[in-house]
């Protein structure tokens, strides 16, 4: 989880286990539950058990 905290405030792309893609800014990380992302004016929560991969959009590198 520490590697996710390092990337707070950066644009990320999250792919879940169902194949959906969410893009936004990584706002916060709850080490026990999941991540918070902001997309436009909306902030939403994605639990860790749904996340398949997290990519940094700026450099195209997988971080989780």
C-alpha positions in Angstrom: 0.0 0.0 0.0 2.9 2.4 0.5 3.5 2.5 -3.2 0.0 3.7 -3.7 0.4 6.5 -1.2 3.4 7.7 -3.1 1.2 8.4 -6.1 -1.6 10.3 -4.5 -2.6 13.3 -6.6 -1.6 11.7 -9.9 -3.8 10.5 -12.8 -4.4 6.8 -12.7 -6.4 4.2 -14.6 -8.0 1.4 -12.5 -9.1 -1.9 -14.1 -11.4 -4.0 -12.1 -12.0 -7.8 -12.1 -15.0 -7.3 -14.4 -13.0 -5.5 -17.1 -14.4 -2.0 -16.4 -11.9 0.9 -16.6 -12.1 3.9 -14.3 -9.9 7.0 -14.9 -9.3 9.8 -12.4 -7.0 11.3 -9.8 -5.9 9.1 -6.8 -7.2 11.1 -3.8 -6.6 8.7 -0.9 -5.8 5.2 0.2 -7.4 3.3 3.1 -4.9 0.5 3.7 -7.5 -1.9 5.0 -10.3 -1.2 2.4 -9.4 0.4 -0.9 -8.7 3.7 -2.7 -10.6 6.9 -3.3 -10.5 8.5 -6.7 -11.8 11.8 -8.1 -13.2 12.1 -11.6 -14.6 15.5 -12.5 -16.6 16.7 -9.4 -17.3 13.2 -8.2 -15.2 11.2 -5.6 -15.8 7.5 -5.4 -14.4 4.5 -3.5 -13.0 1.3 -5.1 -12.4 -1.6 -2.8 -9.2 -3.6 -3.2 -11.0 -6.9 -3.8 -12.4 -5.5 -7.1 -9.1 -4.0 -8.4 -7.2 -6.1 -11.0 -4.6 -3.4 -11.9 -3.7 0.3 -11.4 -1.8 2.2 -14.0 -0.2 5.6 -13.9 -1.6 7.4 -17.0 1.4 9.9 -17.3 4.0 7.2 -17.8 1.9 4.1 -18.6 3.4 2.1 -15.8 1.6 -0.5 -13.7 1.8 0.4 -9.9 -0.5 -2.2 -8.4 
